[in-house]
Amino acid sequence: MSDKALLNPYLESSDGILYIDGVSSLELAEKFDTPLYVLVENRIRENYRRLYQTLRRYYEKVRIYYSAKANTNLSVLKILEGEGSCIDAVSPGEVFLALKAGFTPDRILFTGTSVRDDELKFLVESEVTINVDSLSQLRRLLKFHVPEIISVRVNPEIGAGHHEHCITAGRNSKFGIWEEDVVEAYRLAREAGVSRFGIHMHIGSGILTVEPFILAAEKLLSIAHRIRRELDVKFEFIDLGGGLGVPYRPEEKPLDLDLYAERLLGLFLKRVSEYDLGEPWLFIEPGRYIVCDAGVLLTRVNTIKVTPYRKFLGVDAGFNTLIRPAMYGSYHPIVVANKMDWRNEETYDVAGPICESGDLLARDRRLPRISEGDLLAVLNAGAYGFSMSSQYNSRPRCGEVLVKDGRYALIRRRENLNSLLSGQEVPSWLR
């Protein structure tokens, strides 16, 4: 078995078979076909509670805004709604889904970029709090609506993340408003009649060390101080964003959550007092941290191809199913779900069915000797898996299943070939 050290308590081997919270992975693959995403409800709840309880030890006025883009399945949203989470939404679609899942508008914060006017009107009608990303967006919003509360996304000029595409602050980032324009944004909002304010930042994704969070928070709080001093603006909340990483590779160490909370909240409380910022709510926006290791992607080996240079395992999940390895060069642990007790003897490339050379889930991966028909389990696939999937190569998207204490339920039907026709219209002159 490979990557054994990364198996969490809800993944276990019994008689050489991978069980996911008491459910046989082989049974799930047989009943629902592959590829198939399997999500563990208990792990989602456990991850949320661990983070919330750790933060609350240092400050009571803490709210977690789950970053919905990581996984927007309605069942996942309902689980977190029941836990008391709020929602960080980056599109009108995520706002729509959050409302459908039972979140009230006051528990949804919208932070979008390149936002259209009709989208702004939808957000206003939905009564969610808007976190503006540019002066353009703010000016266009104020032309037709003056909200009671508004927040501004600041670019703190400090970025971090596991890949350059995941760094969301700094001089090359498209996100947020730079400090000199931030003061203007709050001045415009206050003059228009906005009476309540928040301030926000997000520096990147997949961060496993505490220092980048501390540096960025120091900068954001200093900007909040400047706004407080120059404009006498009081902040109802200060949103430090998300980015809490999880280990994917065997050698990676998890984020020290206690150290993260102790240092971040210590700095927050010190500066809030020093800068006369009152008692604002502290918002945190984790996504990956809550759902990543709660998800497993099951995929079947259908082809074994040996060349003079490589051994390829052809599987039925490609970057249309899980794009992270192709897009970010990401590593995901892989185990052979029906050979959990076998030793690793061979080195393989795990290749998908997409007609692209970059369609590889793994390179040079040590696994047991594989036969066609074996079932692979790609671990840590709960975040940015299905939510980034596509119908590329005209391949229908896969299904999703939720498991809990030995039970399971289908939470998204797999698409079929007719799904590829959905929404398409052929013009009359081609009929």
C-alpha positions in Angstrom: 0.0 0.0 0.0 1.3 3.4 -0.9 1.1 6.6 1.2 -0.2 4.7 4.2 0.9 7.5 6.5 -1.6 9.9 4.9 -4.7 7.8 5.5 -7.0 9.6 7.9 -9.1 7.8 10.6 -12.0 7.5 8.2 -10.0 5.5 5.7 -9.0 2.0 6.7 -8.0 -1.3 5.2 -10.0 -4.5 6.0 -9.0 -7.7 4.4 -7.0 -5.7 1.8 -10.0 -3.6 0.8 -10.2 0.2 1.3 -13.2 1.2 3.5 -14.3 4.8 3.6 -16.0 5.5 7.0 -17.2 1.9 7.1 -18.3 1.6 3.5 -16.4 -0.6 1.0 -14.9 1.3 -1.8 -15.4 -1.7 -4.1 -19.1 -1.7 -3.3 -19.4 2.0 -4.1 -17.5 1.6 -7.4 -19.6 -1.3 -8.4 -22.9 0.4 -7.6 -22.2 3.9 -8.9 -19.5 3.2 -11.5 -16.3 5.2 -11.8 -14.9 7.8 -11.7 -16.7 8.6 -8.5 -16.2 11.2 -5.8 -16.8 9.9 -2.2 -17.2 12.5 0.6 -17.0 11.7 4.3 -19.6 13.7 6.3 -18.0 13.0 9.7 -14.6 14.3 8.5 -16.1 17.6 7.2 -17.8 18.2 10.5 -14.6 17.2 12.4 -12.4 19.6 10.4 -14.8 22.5 10.9 -15.2 22.0 14.6 -11.4 21.6 15.2 -10.7 24.9 13.5 -13.6 26.8 15.1 -12.9 25.6 18.6 -9.2 26.4 18.3 -9.9 29.9 17.2 -12.6 30.5 19.8 -10.1 29.7 22.6 -8.4 33.0 21.8 -11.4 35.2 20.8 -15.1 34.7 21.1 -16.2 36.9 18.1 -15.0 34.6 15.4 -16.9 33.4 12.4 -15.8 30.9 9.8 -16.9 31.7 6.2 -16.5 28.4 4.3 -14.9 29.1 0.9 -17.6 27.5 -1.2 -15.5 27.3 -4.4 -13.6 24.4 -2.9 -16.7 22.2 -3.0 -20.3 23.5 -3.7 -22.2 20.2 -3.5 -25.5 21.0 -1.8 -25.0 18.3 0.8 -21.6 19.7 1.8 -23.2 23.1 2.1 -26.0 21.7 4.2 -23.6 20.0 6.5 -21.7 23.2 7.1 -24.9 25.2 7.5 -25.9 22.9 10.3 -22.5 23.4 11.9 -23.1 27.2 12.1 -20.7 28.1 9.3 -21.1 31.1 7.1 -20.3 31.2 3.4 -17.6 33.0 1.3 -19.0 33.1 -2.2 -17.1 34.2 -5.3 -19.9 34.1 -7.9 -23.7 34.6 -8.1 -24.0 30.8 -8.6 -22.3 30.2 -5.2 -24.7 32.7 -3.6 -27.6 30.9 -5.3 -26.5 27.5 -4.0 -25.8 28.8 -0.5 -29.3 30.2 -0.3 -30.7 26.9 -1.6 -28.8 25.0 1.1 -30.4 27.1 3.8 -27.9 29.9 4.5 -29.6 33.2 5.3 -28.3 36.3 3.4 -26.6 37.7 6.6 -24.4 34.6 6.6 -23.1 35.0 3.1 -20.2 37.3 2.0 -19.7 37.8 -1.7 -16.1 38.5 -2.8 -15.9 38.5 -6.6 -13.6 40.0 -9.2 -14.6 41.4 -12.6 -18.2 41.6 -11.5 -20.9 42.6 -14.0 -23.6 45.1 -13.3 -26.4 42.5 -13.6 -24.5 40.3 -11.1 -24.3 43.2 -8.7 -28.0 43.7 -9.0 -28.6 40.0 -8.3 -26.4 40.3 -5.1 -28.4 43.4 -4.0 -31.7 41.5 -4.5 -30.2 38.5 -2.6 -29.4 40.9 0.3 -25.9 39.4 0.9 -22.9 41.5 2.0 -20.7 42.6 -0.8 -17.0 42.8 -0.6 -15.8 45.1 -3.4 -12.7 44.2 -5.3 -12.1 47.4 -7.3 -13.0 51.1 -7.4 -14.8 50.4 -10.6 -17.1 47.8 -9.0 -17.8 50.2 -6.1 -18.7 53.1 -8.3 -21.0 51.0 -10.5 -22.7 49.6 -7.4 -23.3 53.0 -5.8 -24.9 54.3 -9.0 -28.0 52.1 -8.4 -27.8 51.0 -4.7 -26.2 52.2 -1.5 -25.9 49.2 0.8 -26.1 49.6 4.6 -22.9 47.6 5.0 -20.0 47.2 2.6 -16.5 45.7 2.8 -13.4 46.3 0.7 -10.9 43.7 -0.4 -7.4 45.0 0.2 -4.3 43.8 -1.6 -1.8 43.7 1.3 1.1 43.4 -1.2 2.0 40.1 0.5 1.1 36.9 -1.3 1.7 33.2 -0.6 0.4 29.8 -1.9 1.4 26.4 -3.1 1.5 27.5 -6.8 1.8 30.8 -8.6 -1.8 30.5 -9.8 -3.0 30.3 -6.2 -1.3 33.5 -5.0 -4.0 36.1 -4.6 -2.1 39.2 -3.4 1.1 41.1 -4.3 2.2 43.2 -7.3 1.2 40.7 -10.0 -2.2 39.8 -8.5 -5.5 40.8 -10.2 -7.3 40.7 -6.8 -7.9 43.5 -4.3 -7.4 47.2 -4.0 -4.0 48.8 -3.3 -3.6 50.8 -0.2 -3.7 54.3 -1.8 -7.0 53.5 -3.4 -8.4 51.8 -0.4 -8.8 55.1 1.4 -10.6 56.5 -1.6 -13.0 53.5 -1.6 -14.1 54.0 2.0 -14.4 57.7 1.4 -16.7 57.1 -1.6 -18.8 54.6 0.3 -19.2 56.8 3.4 -20.1 59.9 1.3 -22.7 57.8 -0.5 -24.4 56.9 2.8 -22.9 53.5 3.7 -23.0 53.3 7.5 -21.4 49.9 8.4 -18.0 48.6 7.2 -15.8 45.6 7.0 -12.3 45.1 5.6 -10.9 42.0 3.9 -7.9 40.3 2.4 -6.9 36.9 1.0 -3.2 36.2 0.2 -3.3 32.7 -1.4 -4.1 29.1 -1.0 -2.5 26.0 0.4 -0.2 27.7 2.9 1.4 25.4 5.5 3.4 27.9 7.5 2.2 30.6 9.9 4.5 33.4 8.9 2.8 34.6 5.7 -0.5 34.9 7.6 1.1 37.0 10.3 2.9 39.3 7.8 -0.2 39.9 5.8 -2.4 40.4 8.9 0.0 43.0 10.2 -0.2 44.9 6.9 -4.0 44.7 6.8 -4.4 45.9 10.3 -2.1 48.8 9.7 -4.3 49.8 6.7 -7.4 49.5 8.9 -5.7 51.8 11.4 -5.0 54.4 8.7 -8.6 54.3 7.5 -9.8 54.6 11.1 -7.5 57.5 11.7 -8.1 59.4 8.4 -11.8 58.7 7.9 -13.1 57.8 11.4 -14.5 54.5 9.9 -15.3 51.8 12.4 -15.0 48.2 11.3 -17.8 45.7 12.1 -15.6 42.9 10.9 -12.0 42.2 9.8 -11.7 39.3 7.4 -8.2 37.7 7.2 -9.2 35.4 4.4 -8.4 31.7 4.0 -5.5 29.8 2.6 -5.0 27.3 5.4 -3.2 24.4 3.7 -3.3 20.6 4.1 -0.4 18.2 3.5 -0.6 16.3 0.2 2.9 14.9 0.0 4.2 12.3 2.5 7.0 14.7 3.6 4.8 17.7 4.2 3.8 18.6 7.7 0.4 19.9 8.5 -0.2 23.5 9.5 0.3 24.0 13.2 -3.2 25.0 14.0 -2.6 25.9 17.6 0.4 28.1 16.6 -1.6 29.7 13.8 -4.4 30.6 16.2 -2.2 31.7 19.0 0.0 34.0 16.9 -2.7 35.3 14.5 -5.2 36.0 17.3 -2.5 37.4 19.5 -1.5 39.9 16.9 -5.1 40.7 16.0 -6.1 41.5 19.6 -2.9 43.5 20.2 -3.4 45.7 17.1 -7.1 46.1 17.5 -6.5 47.5 21.0 -3.5 49.6 19.9 -5.3 51.0 16.9 -8.6 51.7 18.7 -10.5 49.4 16.3 -13.1 48.4 18.9 -14.3 44.8 19.1 -14.7 43.8 15.5 -15.7 40.3 14.4 -12.8 38.2 13.1 -13.7 36.3 9.9 -11.6 33.4 8.5 -12.4 31.8 5.1 -11.1 28.2 4.9 -12.2 25.9 2.1 -9.5 23.3 1.4 -8.8 22.8 5.1 -12.4 21.7 5.8 -13.2 19.4 2.8 -9.9 18.3 1.2 -9.1 15.1 3.2 -12.9 14.4 3.4 -12.9 13.4 -0.3 -11.7 10.3 -2.2 -11.8 9.9 -6.0 -12.3 6.3 -7.1 -11.1 5.4 -10.6 -10.8 2.1 -12.4 -7.7 0.9 -14.3 -8.7 -0.1 -17.8 -5.4 -0.2 -19.7 -1.8 -1.1 -18.9 0.6 0.1 -21.4 4.4 -0.6 -21.2 6.8 1.3 -23.4 10.6 1.1 -23.4 10.6 4.1 -21.1 7.4 4.1 -19.0 4.7 2.0 -17.5 1.3 3.7 -17.9 -1.8 2.9 -16.0 -4.8 4.0 -18.1 -7.7 5.0 -15.8 -11.1 6.4 -16.4 -10.5 9.7 -14.5 -8.6 12.4 -16.3 -8.1 16.1 -15.8 -11.7 16.5 -16.8 -12.4 14.9 -13.4 -9.5 16.2 -11.3 -7.6 19.0 -12.9 -5.2 19.8 -10.1 -2.3 17.6 -11.1 -2.3 19.0 -14.7 -3.0 22.6 -13.7 -0.8 23.0 -10.6 1.5 20.0 -10.8 -0.2 18.9 -7.7 0.5 15.6 -5.9 -2.3 13.4 -4.6 -1.7 10.3 -2.6 -2.9 7.2 -4.4 -3.7 3.7 -3.0 -4.9 0.6 -4.7 -8.3 0.1 -3.1 -8.5 -3.7 -3.7 -4.8 -4.4 -2.9 -4.3 -2.4 0.4 -2.1 -5.1 1.9 0.1 -5.6 -1.2 3.7 -4.2 -1.2 4.7 -1.5 -3.6 6.8 -3.2 -6.3 6.3 -1.2 -9.5 6.7 2.4 -10.7 3.8 3.7 -12.8 2.5 6.9 -14.5 -1.2 7.2 -13.9 -2.8 8.5 -17.0 -6.3 9.6 -17.8 -8.4 9.1 -21.0 -8.2 12.8 -22.2 -6.5 13.4 -25.5 -3.8 15.6 -24.0 -0.3 14.8 -23.1 -0.7 16.6 -19.8 -3.5 14.3 -18.7 -1.6 12.6 -15.9 -2.8 12.1 -12.3 0.6 11.0 -11.1 4.2 10.4 -12.4 6.6 7.8 -11.1 4.3 6.5 -8.5 5.3 3.4 -6.5 2.3 1.0 -6.3 1.6 -2.7 -6.0 1.7 -4.7 -9.2 -1.4 -3.6 -11.1 -3.9 -5.6 -13.2 -6.5 -4.2 -15.4 -9.7 -3.8 -13.4 -8.0 -2.7 -10.2 -9.5 0.2 -8.4 -7.4 3.2 -7.5 -8.3 5.7 -4.8 -7.0 9.2 -5.2 -6.9 10.8 -1.7 -7.3 14.3 -0.5 -9.7 15.0 -3.4 -12.5 16.7 -1.6 -11.4 20.3 -2.5 -11.2 21.6 -6.0 -12.2 18.2 -7.5 -15.7 18.1 -8.8 -16.0 21.9 -8.5 -13.2 22.3 -11.2 -14.3 19.3 -13.4 -15.6 19.7 -16.9 -17.0 17.9 -19.9 -13.8 18.3 -21.9 -13.5 15.7 -24.7 -17.3 15.5 -24.4 -17.0 13.3 -21.3 -19.9 13.4 -18.9 -19.1 14.5 -15.4 -18.9 11.8 -12.7 -21.2 11.2 -9.7 -20.7 12.0 -6.0 -21.6 9.9 -2.9 -21.7 10.9 0.7 -20.8 8.3 3.4 -21.4 8.4 7.2 -21.0 5.6 9.7 -21.3 2.8 7.3 -24.1 4.3 5.3 -24.0 6.0 1.9 -26.2 8.1 -0.4 -25.9 9.4 -3.9 -25.7 13.2 -3.7 -25.0 13.9 -7.4 -26.0 11.6 -10.3 -23.3 11.0 -12.9 -24.0 12.5 -16.2 -24.7 10.5 -19.3 -24.3 11.2 -23.0 -27.6 13.0 -23.2 -26.2 15.4 -20.6 -23.8 16.7 -23.3 -26.8 18.0 -25.2 -28.2 20.1 -22.3 -28.7 23.7 -23.3 -27.6 23.2 -26.9 -29.7 24.6 -29.8 -29.1 24.0 -33.5 -30.0 27.0 -35.7 -32.8 26.5 -38.2 -30.6 26.7 -41.2 -28.6 23.7 -40.0 -31.6 21.5 -39.4 
